[in-house]
Amino acid sequence: MTDTTFAPARPVPVPIGELLPWAVFAGLILALAIYFISAEEGAIALFNGMYVHEFVHDGRHLLGFPCH
């Protein structure tokens, strides 16, 4: 049996240039989710019908958005 020792792991800095595109992508997804949860209600809907409204209905109430 061999005895192996490992050096402690060191944190590697992440350059901002690599992190920024992912942060922008996450921000766009978050903004889209907030739109569908808060404003998609039928009068100003992007989609016909109430399918999206019914899909996010419980999330609206959980986050404090009134809808009826």
N, C-alpha and C positions, 0 to 999 in steps of 0.2 A: 504494500500500500504506500503510495507516495503522498508526501505532505505538500500541499500547494497553499500558498498564501496569496491573497488578493489585496491589491491596493484599494483604499476606500474610494468610492465613486465621487467624482467631482461634478458639480453642476456645469452645464455647458450653456453659455449665453446664446440666446436666440436673437439674431439680427432683426431690427425693426422692418427691414425690407422684406423679410420672409413672413413676418407676422401680420403686416398691414393688409395684404389681400384677403387673408382669412378673417380678419376683424371686419373689413368692409362687407364681405359675403355674409357673415353672421348678422351684421347690422341690417342688411337688406332683408334677410329672412325674418328677422325679428320685426321689422317694420311691416312686412307683408302679413305676418301673423297677427299683429296688433290691429291692422286694418280689418282683416276678416273677423276678428273677435269683436271689434268695437263698432264698425261702421257698416258692414254688409248686412243690410236689413230689408231690402226690397225697394225702397224709394230711390236710393242711390246705389243700387246693386250693379255689380259687373256681370253677374250671371242671372238669368231668368229664373223665377221661382224662389222658393224659400229653402232650398236644399242646404246652402252654406249656412244660413241662419240657424236652421235646426241642428246642423252638425256641431256648431260651436255654442249652442244655446246654454248649456250648463257652464261652460267656460266663461261666458259673459257674466253670469250671476256670481261665479266664484271670484272674478276680478272686479266686481262692483259696477259693471256697465248695465244700465237699465235697458230693457227691450220691450216691456209691455206695461 
